[in-house]
Each structure stands twice: as structure tokens, then as C-alpha cells.
């Protein structure tokens, strides 16, 4: 599919989903499919509203937690995840000996959080939400229906209390990060020279991490023009690889781009192409795994939640290092030292290089999913198919994460040290999540 058609295709998919689900008398979905479609709609809204990758994971983590905390009572013995995280406290309990539909409660909790955490496509959200409620209302007695909605609403409000004090609102009023002209330090990159995205994301309250700097990586290679230095050799590698990309390397780079808003230039014209975020890609992989294993609604909600936690804390750890080390991007150095006309295969995202965000969050999410579904989980990744017309097969979550990581070198936007340190950082985040939440997996 040509890039120029991607926004049209996205809108078409979005409105087909909304209009199809909104018809009265639509086919009743299974409880599992309700949860999947809720998440899928959220991903489409995140794409349409163009949230930054870190902000997108914040939306995913709170909404997924709300869904899980409401639906977990469908399986006896399923313990709270939120109560083991920082800042949530005791979660609501359903009334004893009262009847509930916990999938309905989860849907109410999910969309109440999404609506109050400030997504913009409220009308589209409401159309889908109302259609789901209509299907439940036609198949439940009124007292169970109302009780389930009320429970979901209570769960959502409890989750939102934490969201209101996690540092996000305060981060919106920070001044812009415009970079530095000091040697080796990040400054805005071509073609649009945008200021640094979410530079104070390390002030966000983590879910599991004790602090944003808990897994601070080793220092990046020292900036140097010495041709024998580690830094120079890494720059030269990016340049050499970028000038001789194979078709397979181009495919890999394009597949894992996941840049939520690529600004395209054609002469004097400029337009944006919306894509799935890195976090949205891995939430999609979590959906594929759950569907492939025919998981129960509770395990589906748990898979989404654990993946979202891995992504959210992974971004906090990574972004803490990005703006600490503030490493210059390859395109800036290559243009100044080697080739003024060099342009990387992928558009360089507007934030410092070290460590690689893709490498950190894919290592974290893949390790958590492997803990849930196994190390050798073979799957066809179709999570991005309807957005960029591409799919790829992987023999494990780790194989997918490794390919996502190396794609950043192929794309010309990261050095080898950045992707390797990011992957190690993400693994440590996942290990802590698995250790701290071991009783809930």
C-alpha cells in the first residue's frame, strides 16, 4: 500500500468498525472478543489522535489495569495487580452473593478511564461504547446490568485517582527542550527540527520501578572525532550500513518504524502520515498471543495489563537516560563529518539517541509476554497489517524484539551502543516486573 493512502485507509477502518458495531441487532460478541475489540478501538483512537509513544503507554496502562481489576472476579483466585503497584491502594470488591457480568464491568471501567485520561475522539469512542452496552443490555436482567456498570465505574474512579497524581499534568507545563550546541549533545534534527519530545518523562510515577534511574545504563561512548574511537566507529557503521541497505534490511526498518506521525515532504508540500506507536505494536502482539492461545477473558486482560506495565516503565527508564546523556543523533554527525547529503532511511524521531526506546520497550514487553506464553511462542505478527499493509512471522517474542532493536541501526537513527544498552535496560525492567508481580502471573 502506498504511503499516501495510509491515512485514508486508517480512517476507513476506523469508521467501518464504528458503524458496524453501532448497528442494533449486531452479532453478540464473546466476552473475549469484547475485550479485544475494546483494546483495538483504543489503538485506533491513539493513532488518530497522534499521542507521543510515552503518552500512549500511559493511556494503555491505566485503561488495561481498570479492565483487569473489574474482570478478574470472573476467575476465582485471580489477585489484584494494581494493589501491588505504586500508589493504587486497595481496589474495589463486588458485593457478595450478587450477580455481575464482569466483562460489562470491565468495559465500563476501561472506557471510563480512556474518556477521562484525555483522548480526543470522544464521539467515536461513545458510539462504540454504546453499541457494546446495548448488546449487554439485551442479554442481561436490568439489576445485573446496572450493578455491573456501577462496579466498573467504581473501579475506574479508583484507577483514575492515581492517574491524577502521577506527574503527567505537571509535565504538560514544562518549557521546551531545544537541545544544545555543545559537542556531542543532541540538537533538533532534519527535516523539521522539532524540539525534544517528553523530556521530563522521568518525573512520571512508575508502576513497578522504584525510581526512573533504577536501571541506569553504562555511560555512552565518549564523543570523539578520532577515527580509532568507539564513537567514531559507531557513526561510521550507521553511515556504511545506511548507504548499502539490502531490501530485507529496508523491510525490517520500515516494519518496525512505528513513528506515530511521520512528516512527509514533497517539494513545497508537507503532510503527515499517522502510524501505530511502538507500544501499540506490542499491545497488538499481546492480542495475537491471547487469541492464538484462546485465552480466557481474565488472562486476556492480564496479558494486556502486564504488557502495558512493561511498556510504561520501560519508557520511563529509557527517557530518564535519554535526557541525562543527551546524545547527538547519527544524522547530525554524519552530515557534519562524512556526507552533508546523507539522510537516514527512517525519519529521525525528535529526542536524544541514547538509549534506544524501541530496544528498551520491546525487550521489556517481549520478556513479559514470554513469561506468560512461553519462550518459543511462534506467531504471525499482523498487528500493523491494516495500517501499513505488512506482516512478519517470528519464532518467539524475543526474536521479534531483537529485530525491532536492530531495525534502528538499519533505519539510520541509532548507534549500536544505543540499541544494545536499551535492550539490556528493558530486560532489567521486565525482570523486576516479573519478580514483583510473580503472584499475579
DOVOZA-633511 format. One record per residue (C-alpha): residue number from 1; residue in three letters; x, y, z. Coordinates in steps of 0.2 Angstrom, whole numbers. Example, Ala and Ser with C-alpha at 12.3 -4.5 7.8 and 13.67 -1.06 7.14 Angstrom:
% DOVOZA-633511
n;res;xx;yy;zz
1;ala;62;-22;39
2;ser;68;-5;36
This chain:
% DOVOZA-633511
n;res;xx;yy;zz
1;unk;0;0;0
2;unk;7;17;-5
3;unk;11;29;10
4;unk;-1;42;3
5;unk;-16;30;6
6;unk;-12;26;24
7;unk;-21;40;32
8;unk;-37;36;21
9;unk;-35;18;25
10;unk;-34;21;44
11;unk;-50;32;43
12;unk;-59;19;33
13;unk;-55;5;45
14;unk;-60;16;60
15;unk;-77;21;53
16;unk;-81;4;47
17;unk;-78;-3;65
18;unk;-88;11;72
19;unk;-103;10;60
20;unk;-103;-9;60
21;unk;-103;-11;79
22;unk;-116;3;81
23;unk;-130;-7;72
24;unk;-144;-13;83
25;unk;-145;-32;82
26;unk;-127;-34;78
27;unk;-120;-51;82
28;unk;-116;-54;100
29;unk;-98;-55;103
30;unk;-90;-67;115
31;unk;-83;-60;131
32;unk;-65;-62;125
33;unk;-69;-53;109
34;unk;-77;-39;118
35;unk;-61;-36;127
36;unk;-50;-37;111
37;unk;-61;-25;102
38;unk;-61;-13;116
39;unk;-42;-13;115
40;unk;-42;-12;96
41;unk;-53;3;96
42;unk;-41;12;109
43;unk;-26;9;97
44;unk;-36;16;83
45;unk;-40;32;93
46;unk;-22;34;99
47;unk;-16;33;81
48;unk;-30;45;75
49;unk;-27;57;90
50;unk;-7;56;87
51;unk;-1;54;105
52;unk;18;53;108
53;unk;24;35;112
54;unk;27;38;131
55;unk;9;46;132
56;unk;1;32;123
57;unk;8;19;135
58;unk;1;29;149
59;unk;-16;28;141
60;unk;-14;9;139
61;unk;-8;5;156
62;unk;-22;14;166
63;unk;-36;8;154
64;unk;-29;-10;154
65;unk;-27;-10;173
66;unk;-45;-4;175
67;unk;-52;-18;163
68;unk;-42;-31;173
69;unk;-47;-26;190
70;unk;-65;-27;185
71;unk;-65;-43;175
72;unk;-53;-53;187
73;unk;-68;-58;198
74;unk;-73;-70;183
75;unk;-60;-82;189
76;unk;-59;-87;207
77;unk;-42;-84;215
78;unk;-36;-70;202
79;unk;-27;-57;213
80;unk;-26;-38;211
81;unk;-12;-32;200
82;unk;-15;-13;205
83;unk;-13;-17;223
84;unk;5;-22;220
85;unk;10;-7;210
86;unk;15;10;217
87;unk;1;22;223
88;unk;-15;12;220
89;unk;-20;6;237
90;unk;-35;-6;240
91;unk;-46;-10;225
92;unk;-65;-11;225
93;unk;-73;-28;228
94;unk;-90;-33;221
95;unk;-104;-36;233
96;unk;-105;-54;240
97;unk;-119;-65;233
98;unk;-124;-53;220
99;unk;-124;-56;201
100;unk;-112;-47;189
101;unk;-107;-48;172
102;unk;-88;-44;174
103;unk;-85;-41;155
104;unk;-98;-27;155
105;unk;-90;-21;171
106;unk;-73;-21;163
107;unk;-79;-12;148
108;unk;-86;1;158
109;unk;-70;3;168
110;unk;-60;3;153
111;unk;-69;17;143
112;unk;-72;27;158
113;unk;-53;28;161
114;unk;-50;31;142
115;unk;-63;45;142
116;unk;-56;54;157
117;unk;-37;52;153
118;unk;-40;64;139
119;unk;-41;56;122
120;unk;-49;67;110
121;unk;-60;56;98
122;unk;-74;56;111
123;unk;-89;54;99
124;unk;-81;39;90
125;unk;-77;32;107
126;unk;-95;34;113
127;unk;-103;26;98
128;unk;-93;10;100
129;unk;-96;10;119
130;unk;-115;12;117
131;unk;-116;-2;105
132;unk;-107;-14;117
133;unk;-118;-8;131
134;unk;-134;-11;120
135;unk;-128;-29;117
136;unk;-126;-32;135
137;unk;-142;-24;140
138;unk;-152;-35;128
139;unk;-145;-51;136
140;unk;-145;-46;155
141;unk;-158;-43;168
142;unk;-159;-24;172
143;unk;-152;-26;190
144;unk;-137;-36;184
145;unk;-134;-24;170
146;unk;-134;-8;181
147;unk;-124;-17;195
148;unk;-111;-22;183
149;unk;-110;-4;176
150;unk;-109;3;193
151;unk;-95;-8;198
152;unk;-85;-4;183
153;unk;-87;14;186
154;unk;-81;12;204
155;unk;-65;3;198
156;unk;-62;16;185
157;unk;-63;30;198
158;unk;-51;21;209
159;unk;-38;19;195
160;unk;-41;37;190
161;unk;-36;44;207
162;unk;-19;38;204
163;unk;-18;44;187
164;unk;-22;62;193
165;unk;-6;62;204
166;unk;6;53;193
167;unk;16;68;187
168;unk;8;69;170
169;unk;-2;85;172
170;unk;13;94;179
171;unk;24;88;165
172;unk;12;97;152
173;unk;18;114;159
174;unk;36;112;157
175;unk;47;123;145
176;unk;53;115;128
177;unk;69;106;127
178;unk;78;114;112
179;unk;94;104;113
180;unk;112;110;114
181;unk;126;115;103
182;unk;139;108;114
183;unk;150;95;106
184;unk;141;78;106
185;unk;125;84;113
186;unk;108;82;105
187;unk;100;95;95
188;unk;84;95;83
189;unk;86;85;68
190;unk;81;87;49
191;unk;69;89;41
192;unk;58;98;53
193;unk;70;102;68
194;unk;57;98;81
195;unk;60;101;100
196;unk;63;86;111
197;unk;48;75;115
198;unk;43;72;133
199;unk;60;77;140
200;unk;53;76;158
201;unk;45;59;157
202;unk;57;53;171
203;unk;46;63;183
204;unk;32;51;180
205;unk;27;39;194
206;unk;32;22;189
207;unk;21;7;191
208;unk;35;-6;197
209;unk;51;3;196
210;unk;57;11;212
211;unk;64;26;203
212;unk;67;31;185
213;unk;85;29;186
214;unk;85;12;195
215;unk;92;4;179
216;unk;104;17;173
217;unk;114;10;159
218;unk;133;12;157
219;unk;139;28;150
220;unk;138;30;131
221;unk;154;30;121
222;unk;163;47;123
223;unk;160;59;109
224;unk;176;60;98
225;unk;182;63;80
226;unk;196;51;82
227;unk;194;38;69
228;unk;200;25;81
229;unk;187;30;94
230;unk;172;19;98
231;unk;161;34;95
232;unk;168;37;78
233;unk;167;19;73
234;unk;149;18;78
235;unk;145;33;67
236;unk;154;25;53
237;unk;144;9;55
238;unk;127;18;54
239;unk;133;28;38
240;unk;140;12;30
241;unk;125;2;33
242;unk;114;16;28
243;unk;122;18;11
244;unk;121;-1;7
245;unk;104;-7;14
246;unk;98;-23;7
247;unk;79;-25;3
248;unk;77;-36;18
249;unk;85;-23;29
250;unk;74;-9;22
251;unk;59;-20;25
252;unk;64;-23;43
253;unk;67;-4;46
254;unk;50;0;38
255;unk;41;-13;48
256;unk;47;-8;65
257;unk;47;11;61
258;unk;31;14;72
259;unk;33;33;71
260;unk;16;39;76
261;unk;17;55;65
262;unk;30;55;50
263;unk;31;71;42
264;unk;32;69;23
265;unk;39;82;11
266;unk;36;84;-7
267;unk;43;100;-15
268;unk;34;114;-6
269;unk;20;102;1
270;unk;21;94;18
271;unk;9;81;25
272;unk;8;69;40
273;unk;7;50;39
274;unk;-1;43;55
275;unk;5;26;61
276;unk;4;14;76
277;unk;15;18;91
278;unk;29;6;97
279;unk;18;2;112
280;unk;3;0;101
281;unk;13;-13;91
282;unk;16;-23;106
283;unk;-1;-22;113
284;unk;-6;-29;96
285;unk;6;-43;98
286;unk;-1;-47;116
287;unk;-18;-48;107
288;unk;-12;-60;94
289;unk;-4;-71;108
290;unk;-20;-71;118
291;unk;-31;-75;103
292;unk;-19;-89;97
293;unk;-20;-97;114
294;unk;-39;-95;115
295;unk;-36;-86;132
296;unk;-50;-83;145
297;unk;-56;-65;147
298;unk;-46;-64;163
299;unk;-30;-70;155
300;unk;-33;-58;140
301;unk;-35;-43;152
302;unk;-20;-49;162
303;unk;-9;-50;146
304;unk;-14;-33;141
305;unk;-10;-26;158
306;unk;7;-34;160
307;unk;12;-29;143
308;unk;7;-11;146
309;unk;16;-10;163
310;unk;32;-16;154
311;unk;30;-3;141
312;unk;26;11;153
313;unk;40;8;165
314;unk;52;4;150
315;unk;48;21;143
316;unk;51;30;160
317;unk;68;21;162
318;unk;73;24;144
319;unk;68;43;144
320;unk;77;46;160
321;unk;93;41;152
322;unk;89;50;135
323;unk;89;67;143
324;unk;103;63;155
325;unk;116;59;142
326;unk;108;69;128
327;unk;117;60;115
328;unk;118;68;97
329;unk;109;58;83
330;unk;118;50;69
331;unk;111;61;55
332;unk;118;77;63
333;unk;136;69;65
334;unk;136;61;48
335;unk;130;77;39
336;unk;144;87;48
337;unk;158;74;47
338;unk;155;62;32
339;unk;141;67;20
340;unk;131;83;20
341;unk;118;75;9
342;unk;116;59;19
343;unk;98;56;25
344;unk;93;41;35
345;unk;81;28;29
346;unk;69;32;43
347;unk;64;49;49
348;unk;74;53;65
349;unk;62;55;80
350;unk;63;71;90
351;unk;73;66;105
352;unk;91;61;110
353;unk;99;45;104
354;unk;104;35;120
355;unk;96;23;124
356;unk;85;16;110
357;unk;67;17;115
358;unk;62;3;103
359;unk;76;-8;111
360;unk;71;-4;129
361;unk;52;-6;127
362;unk;52;-21;115
363;unk;64;-31;127
364;unk;53;-27;142
365;unk;37;-32;133
366;unk;44;-47;125
367;unk;51;-54;141
368;unk;34;-52;150
369;unk;24;-60;136
370;unk;37;-74;136
371;unk;34;-77;154
372;unk;15;-78;151
373;unk;15;-88;135
374;unk;32;-97;134
375;unk;49;-93;127
376;unk;46;-102;110
377;unk;30;-94;105
378;unk;29;-94;86
379;unk;17;-81;79
380;unk;12;-71;64
381;unk;13;-53;68
382;unk;-2;-44;59
383;unk;-4;-30;72
384;unk;2;-17;59
385;unk;-6;-25;44
386;unk;-21;-14;42
387;unk;-10;2;44
388;unk;5;-1;33
389;unk;0;-17;24
390;unk;14;-28;31
391;unk;16;-43;42
392;unk;30;-54;48
393;unk;32;-71;56
394;unk;43;-74;72
395;unk;48;-89;81
396;unk;47;-80;98
397;unk;44;-64;106
398;unk;62;-61;109
399;unk;66;-64;91
400;unk;53;-50;87
401;unk;61;-39;100
402;unk;79;-42;93
403;unk;73;-37;75
404;unk;64;-22;82
405;unk;81;-17;90
406;unk;92;-19;76
407;unk;80;-10;64
408;unk;85;6;72
409;unk;103;4;65
410;unk;96;-1;48
411;unk;85;15;49
412;unk;100;26;52
413;unk;93;33;68
414;unk;103;24;82
415;unk;121;18;86
416;unk;125;1;91
417;unk;128;6;109
418;unk;111;14;110
419;unk;102;-2;104
420;unk;112;-14;115
421;unk;111;-3;131
422;unk;92;0;128
423;unk;89;-19;126
424;unk;98;-23;142
425;unk;89;-9;151
426;unk;72;-16;145
427;unk;77;-34;151
428;unk;81;-27;168
429;unk;64;-18;169
430;unk;55;-34;164
431;unk;64;-45;177
432;unk;59;-33;191
433;unk;41;-33;185
434;unk;41;-52;184
435;unk;49;-53;202
436;unk;37;-40;210
437;unk;21;-47;202
438;unk;25;-66;202
439;unk;10;-70;212
440;unk;-2;-62;199
441;unk;5;-70;183
